[in-house]
């Protein structure tokens, strides 16, 4: 891979090149004992455009829509039950009251309506457990992508995956660097990705940011012991994806609902796209396969 630093000041070019080259070299020589799954079409919180997010109905629709991965968000209740919710508050998706979900026992969460906010036809959908989510996916070609929303639940999540015999098909994702390290320590045979997203600087384009993001992300991946990054698609550019791939990193992206952007990311070498619209991405992938 040839690195271009034409946009950098001459006095800083050598320093940045040395840092990036060092990061690539160190990372490339490490052996990462971890499966990497090909999940081109990951349904974000299930088919969340069509059904209430993080409900079993949303995942059943995602499977029917052709998704080969289903992303869920995981918290633990006050009495130790792993369950699905994106928000830490009940306000948006569980009936309007503003309550901290981690302070509630699961039987209290189960009584809440997790579907009515999306439409009257979904009223009565229940908050599912992680165990129930795994049961819906087991035996299908749609595999778990498990986002841990809290630290301290790593062992319990891994144990649930083991219980269902799905270590080899599951991927854990998290914004917490501590959690990535803990998952790698506890179970080297499960795939784990570092989630990352940021707001670009004012006036900066993704292409402008490619050099500094490559340095940062390659360094983070090496430190965390993972060669899988799941990135906000807004920070991605052709240059950044090329640099990450050249360093031996597998690139996933979230959350994309536009077909043109889906095609662009796939053209760049992004391996997995998380979307609220898995039915759209299924069609994009079908057309691309037909036109090869």
C-alpha positions in Angstrom: 0.0 0.0 0.0 1.4 3.4 -0.9 0.5 6.1 1.6 0.0 9.7 0.3 0.7 12.6 2.7 0.5 15.4 0.1 -2.1 17.2 2.2 0.2 17.3 5.3 2.7 20.0 6.0 6.2 18.8 4.9 7.6 19.2 8.5 5.0 16.7 9.8 5.0 14.2 7.0 7.9 12.1 8.1 6.6 11.9 11.7 3.1 10.8 10.8 4.4 8.3 8.2 6.7 6.8 10.9 3.8 6.4 13.4 1.5 4.9 10.8 4.1 2.5 9.4 5.0 1.4 12.9 1.3 0.7 13.8 0.8 -1.3 10.6 3.9 -3.3 11.1 3.2 -4.2 14.7 -0.4 -5.1 14.0 0.3 -7.1 10.9 2.8 -9.3 12.8 0.4 -10.2 15.6 -1.6 -13.4 15.4 -5.3 -12.7 16.1 -7.0 -15.9 17.1 -10.5 -15.0 16.4 -13.1 -15.9 13.8 -14.2 -13.1 11.4 -17.7 -13.6 10.0 -18.9 -12.4 6.6 -22.1 -10.5 7.4 -22.9 -8.2 4.5 -26.4 -7.4 5.7 -26.9 -6.8 9.4 -30.4 -5.8 10.5 -30.0 -2.9 13.0 -32.1 -3.7 16.1 -33.9 -6.1 13.7 -35.9 -4.8 10.8 -36.4 -1.7 12.8 -37.8 0.4 9.9 -40.7 -2.1 9.7 -41.2 -3.2 13.3 -40.4 -2.0 16.9 -36.7 -2.2 17.4 -35.2 -4.9 19.6 -38.3 -7.0 19.6 -38.6 -10.6 18.5 -41.0 -9.5 15.8 -38.3 -7.2 14.3 -35.9 -10.1 14.2 -38.3 -12.5 12.6 -39.0 -9.9 9.9 -35.2 -9.4 9.4 -34.8 -13.1 8.8 -37.5 -13.1 6.3 -36.0 -10.0 4.6 -32.7 -11.9 3.9 -30.5 -10.4 6.6 -27.5 -12.6 7.5 -26.9 -10.8 10.7 -29.1 -9.3 13.4 -27.9 -6.6 15.8 -29.3 -6.3 19.3 -28.5 -4.1 22.3 -28.0 -5.7 25.7 -28.5 -4.5 29.2 -28.9 -6.4 32.5 -31.9 -6.0 34.8 -31.7 -5.3 38.5 -32.2 -9.0 39.1 -29.5 -10.2 36.6 -31.5 -11.0 33.5 -29.9 -10.0 30.2 -32.5 -8.3 28.0 -32.7 -6.1 24.8 -33.0 -2.4 24.7 -31.1 0.4 23.0 -32.0 3.2 25.5 -31.1 3.1 29.2 -34.5 4.8 29.8 -37.9 3.4 29.3 -39.2 6.7 28.0 -38.9 6.3 24.2 -39.8 2.6 23.6 -41.5 1.3 26.7 -44.5 3.4 27.5 -43.5 7.0 28.0 -42.3 7.0 31.6 -38.6 8.0 32.2 -37.2 5.2 34.3 -33.7 3.7 34.4 -34.1 0.2 33.0 -31.1 -1.1 35.0 -33.0 -0.4 38.2 -36.0 -2.5 37.3 -36.5 -6.2 37.8 -37.1 -8.1 34.6 -40.7 -8.9 35.6 -41.3 -5.2 35.7 -39.8 -4.7 32.3 -41.8 -7.6 30.9 -45.0 -5.8 31.8 -44.1 -2.8 29.7 -45.3 -2.3 26.1 -42.3 -2.4 23.8 -44.3 -2.0 20.6 -47.1 0.5 20.9 -44.8 3.5 20.4 -44.2 2.3 16.8 -47.8 1.9 16.0 -51.1 0.5 17.4 -50.7 -2.7 15.4 -47.5 -3.4 17.5 -49.0 -2.8 20.9 -48.3 -5.6 23.4 -44.8 -6.5 22.0 -42.7 -7.5 25.0 -39.2 -6.7 26.0 -37.2 -9.9 25.1 -34.4 -11.6 26.9 -31.1 -12.3 25.2 -31.9 -16.0 25.6 -35.1 -15.5 23.5 -33.2 -13.6 20.9 -30.7 -16.4 20.5 -33.4 -19.0 20.2 -35.1 -17.0 17.3 -31.8 -16.9 15.3 -30.5 -20.4 16.1 -30.7 -22.7 13.1 -31.2 -19.8 10.7 -28.7 -18.1 8.3 -29.1 -14.9 10.3 -26.5 -14.7 13.0 -26.2 -12.7 16.3 -24.4 -9.4 16.4 -24.5 -8.5 20.1 -23.9 -5.0 21.2 -23.1 -4.7 24.9 -24.5 -1.4 26.2 -22.8 -1.8 29.6 -19.5 -2.9 31.1 -19.5 -5.9 33.5 -21.8 -8.2 31.5 -19.2 -9.7 29.3 -19.0 -13.1 31.1 -22.8 -13.4 31.2 -23.2 -12.6 27.5 -20.5 -15.1 26.5 -22.1 -17.8 28.7 -25.4 -17.2 27.0 -23.8 -17.6 23.6 -22.0 -20.8 24.7 -25.3 -22.2 26.1 -26.8 -22.0 22.6 -23.7 -23.4 20.9 -23.3 -20.3 18.9 -19.7 -19.1 19.7 -18.7 -19.8 16.1 -21.4 -17.7 14.5 -21.8 -14.8 16.9 -20.0 -11.4 17.0 -19.9 -9.1 20.0 -19.6 -5.4 19.4 -19.1 -2.6 21.9 -18.0 1.0 22.2 -16.1 0.1 25.4 -12.4 -0.6 25.0 -12.5 -2.3 28.4 -15.2 -4.6 27.2 -13.3 -5.5 24.0 -10.3 -6.5 26.1 -12.4 -8.4 28.6 -14.1 -10.4 25.8 -10.8 -11.2 24.2 -9.5 -12.4 27.6 -12.5 -14.5 28.4 -13.1 -16.1 25.0 -10.6 -15.9 22.2 -12.9 -18.0 20.0 -15.7 -15.4 19.7 -15.5 -12.5 17.2 -15.4 -9.1 18.9 -15.4 -5.6 17.2 -14.6 -2.2 18.6 -17.4 0.2 17.7 -16.3 3.7 16.9 -17.8 6.9 15.6 -17.0 10.6 15.9 -18.1 13.9 14.6 -15.7 15.2 12.0 -14.1 18.5 12.7 -15.9 21.6 11.4 -15.2 21.9 7.7 -13.4 18.6 7.6 -14.4 15.9 5.1 -14.0 12.2 5.6 -11.3 12.2 3.1 -9.5 14.9 4.9 -9.7 12.9 8.1 -8.5 9.6 6.6 -4.8 10.0 7.7 -5.4 10.8 11.3 -8.2 8.2 11.6 -6.0 5.5 10.1 -3.3 6.2 12.7 -5.8 6.2 15.6 -7.8 3.2 14.5 -4.9 0.9 13.6 -3.3 1.7 17.0 -6.6 1.0 18.8 -7.1 -2.3 17.0 -3.6 -3.4 17.9 -4.0 -2.4 21.5 -7.3 -4.1 21.9 -6.2 -7.3 20.2 -8.9 -7.3 17.5 -8.8 -7.0 13.8 -12.4 -6.1 13.4 -13.7 -2.5 13.5 -17.4 -1.5 13.3 -17.4 2.2 12.3 -19.9 5.0 11.8 -20.2 5.2 8.0 -20.0 9.0 8.1 -16.3 8.9 8.9 -15.4 6.4 6.2 -13.7 7.3 2.9 -12.1 5.2 0.2 -8.7 6.1 1.5 -9.4 5.1 5.1 -10.9 1.8 4.2 -7.9 1.0 2.0 -5.5 1.8 4.8 -7.4 -0.3 7.3 -7.7 -3.2 5.0 -4.0 -3.0 4.1 -3.2 -3.2 7.9 -5.2 -6.5 8.1 -8.3 -5.0 9.6 -11.8 -6.0 8.6 -14.2 -3.0 8.3 -17.9 -3.0 9.1 -20.1 0.1 9.0 -23.2 1.5 10.6 -26.1 2.6 10.1 -26.9 2.9 6.3 -30.3 3.2 4.8 -29.5 4.7 1.4 -28.8 2.3 -1.5 -26.3 4.6 -3.2 -24.3 4.7 0.0 -24.5 1.0 0.4 -23.1 0.5 -3.0 -20.3 3.0 -2.4 -19.2 1.3 0.9 -19.3 -2.2 -0.7 -17.2 -0.8 -3.6 -14.6 0.5 -1.1 -14.3 -2.9 0.5 -16.5 -2.6 3.6 -17.5 -6.2 4.5 -20.6 -5.6 6.5 -23.3 -2.9 6.6 -25.7 -2.4 9.4 -29.1 -1.1 8.3 -32.6 -0.4 9.5 -33.7 -1.6 6.0 -32.3 -5.1 5.5 -34.8 -5.7 2.6 -33.1 -2.8 0.7 -29.7 -4.2 1.3 -30.8 -7.6 0.3 -31.8 -6.2 -3.1 -28.6 -4.2 -3.5 -26.6 -7.4 -2.8 -28.7 -9.4 -5.3 -28.2 -6.8 -8.1 -24.5 -6.7 -7.4 -24.2 -10.4 -7.5 -26.2 -10.6 -10.8 -23.9 -7.9 -12.4 -20.6 -9.5 -11.6 
